[in-house]
Amino acid sequence: MFLRQRNRPLAFQGIIITGASSGIGEALALELAGPGIALGLVGRNAERLGAVAAAAQGRGATVRQGLFDVRDVQALRDFVDSFAATAPLDLVIANAGILDGRTPDGDIETAAAARNLIDTNLLGSIETLHAALPHMRARKSGQIVLVTSQAGLAPLPDAPAYSASKAGLISYGLAMREALAGEGVGISVVCPGYVTSRMTQAHLGSHPFKISAEKAARKIIAGAAADKSLFGFPYFLFFAARCSIVAPAWIRRLVMNGMRFRVSRYDGQKPL
Ligand SMILES: NC(=O)c1ccc[n+]([C@@H]2O[C@H](COP(=O)([O-])OP(=O)(O)OC[C@H]3O[C@@H](n4cnc5c(N)ncnc54)[C@H](OP(=O)(O)O)[C@@H]3O)[C@@H](O)[C@H]2O)c1
């Protein structure tokens, strides 16, 4: 059964963004900020989050800051509940994420790094979705965006757990979208390619077709407003990543050889 969830673009007034203290999340916050908009911005770095909040307020938005780790489920639920008590929760963007993988001296990732990645990128995003769901289901309205990665479609040999965390989130989002079909709550899964951010600074390799965080934010907002199920950019890379899973292993290896990298330490990787 094919259920079209909505037939007109969505408008967002109450918006929560995790990972809003830098990169794509920061650009999303500033792009969405404006008079009449209530923003809930989540991050761990007080200085950077405060600067984004001030800039969003400067654009006319009211801002509530959530300074906590998305792995702290109670803090996450308390924040979403208190935000939803003061503003209609129209849009939640589960964007917080970290990158880890092959070390600068060439070692593969550790089990601890893999666990940290799954906890943050996969479980943190699933918890964000579930924190928002009761509010949206009660109003029969709302959009949740899961920021995944093309690495979830074309696994990266230098970042196995990162790839797995994003593959898991793609599956979770698409399955949950169908589970909620007809309830008025939409789930959109976005797969960005390379985007300029603190994360890509730590990615020591090539960044083909890299775009700015501002451009990525505009594409994510447009996809959410159109209630797209699965979308990505740049389109050519997204299409290639989607095909890669059915390509023979030797073709995948050939393509991936041009995309090998190492990951330098950055504070996104800090343990709980
Ligand atoms: N940049 C790319 O090329 C690219 C490509 C595909 C997908 N993505 C995805 O896009 C999302 C945003 O990444 P970005 O490129 O904008 O990187 P970024 O500049 O490093 O931003 C990551 C954001 O996530 C937050 N964050 C990380 N771990 C957190 C945690 N445990 N609890 C709360 N907040 C946490 C960070 O907050 P603090 O610094 O305050 O801790 C920061 O605001 C990630 O999910 C990433 O996987 C990025």
The ligand as a MOL file (V3000), in Angstrom:
LIG
                    3D

  0  0  0     0  0            999 V3000
M  V30 BEGIN CTAB
M  V30 COUNTS 48 52 0 0 0
M  V30 BEGIN ATOM
M  V30 1 N 30.3330 16.9220 7.5050 0
M  V30 2 C 30.0710 15.9200 6.6610 0
M  V30 3 O 30.7580 15.7590 5.6170 0
M  V30 4 C 28.9230 14.9820 6.9400 0
M  V30 5 C 28.5680 14.0710 5.9480 0
M  V30 6 C 27.5160 13.1980 6.1800 0
M  V30 7 C 26.8320 13.2440 7.3740 0
M  V30 8 N 27.2050 14.1280 8.3310 0 CHG=1
M  V30 9 C 26.4580 14.1300 9.5910 0
M  V30 10 O 26.0080 15.4220 9.8720 0
M  V30 11 C 25.8330 15.5670 11.2830 0
M  V30 12 C 26.4770 16.8720 11.7390 0
M  V30 13 O 27.8740 16.7780 11.5590 0
M  V30 14 P 28.8040 18.0260 11.1670 0
M  V30 15 O 29.4890 17.6790 9.9270 0
M  V30 16 O 28.0440 19.2810 11.2490 0 CHG=-1
M  V30 17 O 29.8990 17.8970 12.3290 0
M  V30 18 P 30.2930 18.8580 13.5390 0
M  V30 19 O 30.5780 20.2220 13.0510 0
M  V30 20 O 31.3450 18.1190 14.2820 0
M  V30 21 O 28.9590 18.9280 14.4120 0
M  V30 22 C 28.5180 17.8470 15.1760 0
M  V30 23 C 27.5110 18.3440 16.1730 0
M  V30 24 O 27.0380 17.2200 16.9160 0
M  V30 25 C 27.1530 17.5350 18.3110 0
M  V30 26 N 27.3820 16.3320 19.0750 0
M  V30 27 C 28.2650 15.3410 18.8420 0
M  V30 28 N 28.1710 14.3950 19.7780 0
M  V30 29 C 27.1920 14.8070 20.6360 0
M  V30 30 C 26.6310 14.2560 21.7930 0
M  V30 31 N 27.0380 13.0740 22.2830 0
M  V30 32 N 25.6500 14.9400 22.4170 0
M  V30 33 C 25.2180 16.1280 21.9500 0
M  V30 34 N 25.7160 16.6980 20.8400 0
M  V30 35 C 26.6960 16.0330 20.1900 0
M  V30 36 C 28.3020 18.4860 18.4080 0
M  V30 37 O 28.1520 19.2100 19.6020 0
M  V30 38 P 29.3890 19.6040 20.5890 0
M  V30 39 O 30.5480 19.9030 19.7040 0
M  V30 40 O 28.8290 20.7790 21.3190 0
M  V30 41 O 29.6080 18.4070 21.4400 0
M  V30 42 C 28.0930 19.3380 17.1700 0
M  V30 43 O 27.1320 20.3360 17.4180 0
M  V30 44 C 26.4610 14.3230 11.9110 0
M  V30 45 O 25.4390 13.4120 12.2590 0
M  V30 46 C 27.2950 13.7520 10.7850 0
M  V30 47 O 27.5050 12.3510 10.9080 0
M  V30 48 C 28.2270 15.0060 8.1480 0
M  V30 END ATOM
M  V30 BEGIN BOND
M  V30 1 1 1 2
M  V30 2 2 2 3
M  V30 3 1 2 4
M  V30 4 1 4 5
M  V30 5 2 4 48
M  V30 6 2 5 6
M  V30 7 1 6 7
M  V30 8 2 7 8
M  V30 9 1 8 9
M  V30 10 1 8 48
M  V30 11 1 9 10
M  V30 12 1 9 46
M  V30 13 1 10 11
M  V30 14 1 11 12
M  V30 15 1 11 44
M  V30 16 1 12 13
M  V30 17 1 13 14
M  V30 18 2 14 15
M  V30 19 1 14 16
M  V30 20 1 14 17
M  V30 21 1 17 18
M  V30 22 2 18 19
M  V30 23 1 18 20
M  V30 24 1 18 21
M  V30 25 1 21 22
M  V30 26 1 22 23
M  V30 27 1 23 24
M  V30 28 1 23 42
M  V30 29 1 24 25
M  V30 30 1 25 26
M  V30 31 1 25 36
M  V30 32 1 26 27
M  V30 33 1 26 35
M  V30 34 2 27 28
M  V30 35 1 28 29
M  V30 36 1 29 30
M  V30 37 2 29 35
M  V30 38 1 30 31
M  V30 39 2 30 32
M  V30 40 1 32 33
M  V30 41 2 33 34
M  V30 42 1 34 35
M  V30 43 1 36 37
M  V30 44 1 36 42
M  V30 45 1 37 38
M  V30 46 2 38 39
M  V30 47 1 38 40
M  V30 48 1 38 41
M  V30 49 1 42 43
M  V30 50 1 44 45
M  V30 51 1 44 46
M  V30 52 1 46 47
M  V30 END BOND
M  V30 END CTAB
M  END
